[in-house]
Amino acid sequence: VNTEGDEIFPVLYKDRLIFSSNGLPGFGGYDLFSTYFDQNGVVPGGVNHFPYPVNSVFNDYYMTPLDLHAAYFVSDRELDSRDDIFYLRTID
């Protein structure tokens, strides 16, 4: 998961590592990614980029999962207020 860019704000949730990176392909700035891990570390070949509306062309850089279908994340996409906390809920 390490790149020539910066990886920040790692969060462990169940068997996933969620982090933000500006060194992996994304929409621009920092984007949120996840990968699976086990007792040996990160599972190879499994870095996933969160789709829009989580990631945007702005900096999206911290996520706190509440359960498998809800989370809070931080983004600076609202230029007037800068960093804001957003709520995400997915539909089954």
GROMACS elastic network, one bead per residue, 0.5 to 0.9 nm:
[ bonds ]
;  ai    aj funct       b0    kb
    1     7     6  0.80038   500
    1    21     6  0.88339   500
    1    24     6  0.85497   500
    1    35     6  0.82673   500
    1    42     6  0.80524   500
    1    47     6  0.72936   500
    2     5     6  0.78354   500
    2     6     6  0.77861   500
    2     7     6  0.66806   500
    2    21     6  0.86211   500
    2    23     6  0.81785   500
    2    24     6  0.88695   500
    3     6     6  0.68973   500
    3     7     6  0.75212   500
    3    21     6  0.82413   500
    3    22     6  0.85933   500
    3    23     6  0.54799   500
    3    24     6  0.69624   500
    4    22     6  0.89275   500
    4    23     6  0.60327   500
    4    24     6  0.88647   500
    5    21     6  0.69637   500
    5    22     6  0.55354   500
    5    24     6  0.76570   500
    6    20     6  0.81299   500
    6    21     6  0.55774   500
    6    22     6  0.57110   500
    6    23     6  0.61206   500
    6    30     6  0.85688   500
    7    10     6  0.79270   500
    7    19     6  0.67446   500
    7    20     6  0.55395   500
    7    22     6  0.68811   500
    7    23     6  0.74772   500
    7    30     6  0.86025   500
    8    19     6  0.60797   500
    8    20     6  0.52566   500
    8    21     6  0.63736   500
    8    30     6  0.89403   500
    8    61     6  0.74541   500
    8    62     6  0.82111   500
    9    18     6  0.80496   500
    9    19     6  0.55200   500
    9    20     6  0.62354   500
    9    21     6  0.89810   500
    9    61     6  0.70210   500
    9    62     6  0.59121   500
    9    63     6  0.82623   500
   10    17     6  0.66288   500
   10    18     6  0.56551   500
   10    20     6  0.72055   500
   10    62     6  0.79638   500
   10    63     6  0.87624   500
   11    16     6  0.82304   500
   11    17     6  0.57705   500
   11    18     6  0.50873   500
   11    19     6  0.62949   500
   11    62     6  0.82458   500
   11    63     6  0.74146   500
   11    64     6  0.73078   500
   11    65     6  0.88952   500
   12    15     6  0.73283   500
   12    16     6  0.58457   500
   12    18     6  0.63019   500
   12    19     6  0.88356   500
   13    16     6  0.52444   500
   13    17     6  0.64327   500
   13    18     6  0.74350   500
   13    64     6  0.84651   500
   13    65     6  0.70687   500
   13    67     6  0.88901   500
   14    17     6  0.83640   500
   15    35     6  0.84735   500
   15    36     6  0.56695   500
   15    37     6  0.56804   500
   15    38     6  0.67399   500
   16    34     6  0.63698   500
   16    35     6  0.55059   500
   16    37     6  0.58789   500
   16    38     6  0.86754   500
   16    42     6  0.88000   500
   17    33     6  0.82922   500
   17    34     6  0.54504   500
   17    35     6  0.53336   500
   17    36     6  0.61246   500
   17    37     6  0.67609   500
   17    42     6  0.80842   500
   18    32     6  0.71093   500
   18    33     6  0.57414   500
   18    35     6  0.66756   500
   18    36     6  0.88407   500
   18    62     6  0.83699   500
   18    63     6  0.72335   500
   18    64     6  0.87499   500
   19    31     6  0.83878   500
   19    32     6  0.57743   500
   19    33     6  0.55050   500
   19    34     6  0.62828   500
   19    35     6  0.86935   500
   19    61     6  0.73241   500
   19    62     6  0.69952   500
   19    63     6  0.77354   500
   20    30     6  0.59360   500
   20    31     6  0.53740   500
   20    33     6  0.59727   500
   20    34     6  0.85513   500
   20    60     6  0.72801   500
   20    62     6  0.66343   500
   20    63     6  0.86740   500
   21    24     6  0.61655   500
   21    25     6  0.89419   500
   21    26     6  0.88039   500
   21    29     6  0.81243   500
   21    30     6  0.51431   500
   21    31     6  0.56477   500
   21    32     6  0.66339   500
   21    33     6  0.73773   500
   21    61     6  0.76746   500
   22    25     6  0.79008   500
   22    26     6  0.78901   500
   22    28     6  0.72905   500
   22    29     6  0.55815   500
   22    31     6  0.64594   500
   22    59     6  0.87549   500
   23    26     6  0.85379   500
   23    29     6  0.88770   500
   23    30     6  0.81016   500
   24    30     6  0.88952   500
   24    31     6  0.82508   500
   24    33     6  0.88754   500
   24    49     6  0.88400   500
   25    28     6  0.80175   500
   25    31     6  0.86717   500
   25    49     6  0.83218   500
   26    29     6  0.80390   500
   26    30     6  0.80169   500
   26    31     6  0.61855   500
   26    32     6  0.86406   500
   26    49     6  0.70889   500
   26    50     6  0.89758   500
   26    55     6  0.80794   500
   26    56     6  0.85750   500
   26    57     6  0.83995   500
   27    30     6  0.82427   500
   27    31     6  0.69724   500
   27    52     6  0.89579   500
   27    55     6  0.69192   500
   27    56     6  0.57873   500
   27    58     6  0.78687   500
   28    31     6  0.69967   500
   28    55     6  0.88025   500
   28    56     6  0.72054   500
   28    58     6  0.63925   500
   28    59     6  0.74076   500
   29    56     6  0.84741   500
   29    57     6  0.64484   500
   29    58     6  0.56481   500
   29    60     6  0.76692   500
   30    55     6  0.84441   500
   30    56     6  0.88428   500
   30    57     6  0.84368   500
   30    58     6  0.71503   500
   30    60     6  0.54692   500
   30    61     6  0.59052   500
   31    49     6  0.75469   500
   31    50     6  0.77726   500
   31    54     6  0.84631   500
   31    55     6  0.56333   500
   31    56     6  0.73767   500
   31    57     6  0.83814   500
   31    58     6  0.81585   500
   31    59     6  0.63381   500
   31    60     6  0.50790   500
   31    61     6  0.61032   500
   32    48     6  0.86642   500
   32    49     6  0.63237   500
   32    50     6  0.59286   500
   32    51     6  0.88603   500
   32    54     6  0.76486   500
   32    55     6  0.64578   500
   32    59     6  0.89715   500
   32    60     6  0.61812   500
   32    61     6  0.59034   500
   32    62     6  0.72628   500
   32    63     6  0.77405   500
   33    47     6  0.66145   500
   33    48     6  0.53761   500
   33    50     6  0.57624   500
   34    46     6  0.80535   500
   34    47     6  0.57028   500
   34    48     6  0.51723   500
   34    49     6  0.66903   500
   34    50     6  0.75870   500
   35    42     6  0.69545   500
   35    43     6  0.72370   500
   35    44     6  0.87142   500
   35    45     6  0.85398   500
   35    46     6  0.53546   500
   35    48     6  0.60872   500
   36    41     6  0.85909   500
   36    42     6  0.60014   500
   36    43     6  0.55702   500
   36    44     6  0.84747   500
   36    46     6  0.64954   500
   36    47     6  0.76941   500
   37    40     6  0.74295   500
   37    41     6  0.52293   500
   37    43     6  0.50928   500
   37    44     6  0.87374   500
   38    41     6  0.53315   500
   38    42     6  0.64968   500
   38    43     6  0.68356   500
   39    42     6  0.85757   500
   40    43     6  0.79849   500
   41    44     6  0.89825   500
   42    45     6  0.89369   500
   42    46     6  0.82751   500
   43    46     6  0.62992   500
   43    47     6  0.87548   500
   44    47     6  0.81171   500
   49    55     6  0.82588   500
   50    53     6  0.84019   500
   50    54     6  0.62272   500
   50    55     6  0.61950   500
   51    54     6  0.59559   500
   51    55     6  0.58144   500
   51    56     6  0.83557   500
   52    56     6  0.61566   500
   53    56     6  0.66337   500
   53    88     6  0.87084   500
   54    60     6  0.73706   500
   54    73     6  0.77579   500
   54    75     6  0.87166   500
   54    86     6  0.88736   500
   54    88     6  0.76585   500
   55    58     6  0.77511   500
   55    59     6  0.79141   500
   55    60     6  0.58831   500
   55    61     6  0.88240   500
   55    75     6  0.84863   500
   56    59     6  0.71656   500
   56    60     6  0.69380   500
   56    75     6  0.86019   500
   56    77     6  0.74580   500
   57    60     6  0.84927   500
   57    77     6  0.79193   500
   58    75     6  0.71624   500
   58    76     6  0.62092   500
   58    77     6  0.52994   500
   58    78     6  0.89154   500
   59    74     6  0.83851   500
   59    75     6  0.55609   500
   59    76     6  0.56211   500
   59    77     6  0.69020   500
   59    83     6  0.89335   500
   60    63     6  0.86332   500
   60    73     6  0.74170   500
   60    74     6  0.58858   500
   60    76     6  0.67945   500
   60    77     6  0.78750   500
   61    73     6  0.72475   500
   61    74     6  0.58500   500
   61    75     6  0.62896   500
   61    76     6  0.88459   500
   62    72     6  0.81979   500
   62    73     6  0.52980   500
   62    74     6  0.52010   500
   62    75     6  0.77205   500
   63    71     6  0.66888   500
   63    72     6  0.56243   500
   63    74     6  0.66126   500
   64    70     6  0.88788   500
   64    71     6  0.54898   500
   64    72     6  0.52042   500
   64    73     6  0.62416   500
   65    68     6  0.72028   500
   65    69     6  0.81095   500
   65    70     6  0.61089   500
   65    72     6  0.63612   500
   65    73     6  0.83794   500
   66    69     6  0.76149   500
   66    70     6  0.53856   500
   66    71     6  0.50412   500
   66    72     6  0.75439   500
   67    70     6  0.54667   500
   67    71     6  0.69977   500
   68    71     6  0.81859   500
   68    90     6  0.85736   500
   69    88     6  0.79708   500
   69    89     6  0.55944   500
   69    90     6  0.50799   500
   69    91     6  0.71886   500
   69    92     6  0.78529   500
   70    87     6  0.74581   500
   70    88     6  0.54620   500
   70    90     6  0.64093   500
   71    86     6  0.83920   500
   71    87     6  0.59961   500
   71    88     6  0.52150   500
   71    89     6  0.67122   500
   72    85     6  0.65397   500
   72    86     6  0.55283   500
   72    88     6  0.60300   500
   72    89     6  0.89193   500
   73    84     6  0.83450   500
   73    85     6  0.56701   500
   73    86     6  0.53236   500
   73    87     6  0.65867   500
   73    88     6  0.75803   500
   74    83     6  0.65460   500
   74    84     6  0.56218   500
   74    86     6  0.61442   500
   75    78     6  0.77150   500
   75    82     6  0.78676   500
   75    83     6  0.54747   500
   75    84     6  0.56756   500
   75    85     6  0.66953   500
   75    86     6  0.74688   500
   76    79     6  0.64545   500
   76    81     6  0.78364   500
   76    84     6  0.62210   500
   76    85     6  0.89275   500
   77    80     6  0.88672   500
   77    81     6  0.88020   500
   77    82     6  0.70040   500
   77    83     6  0.74597   500
   77    84     6  0.80023   500
   78    81     6  0.57856   500
   78    82     6  0.56574   500
   78    83     6  0.72283   500
   78    84     6  0.72840   500
   79    82     6  0.50705   500
   79    83     6  0.82130   500
   81    84     6  0.71065   500
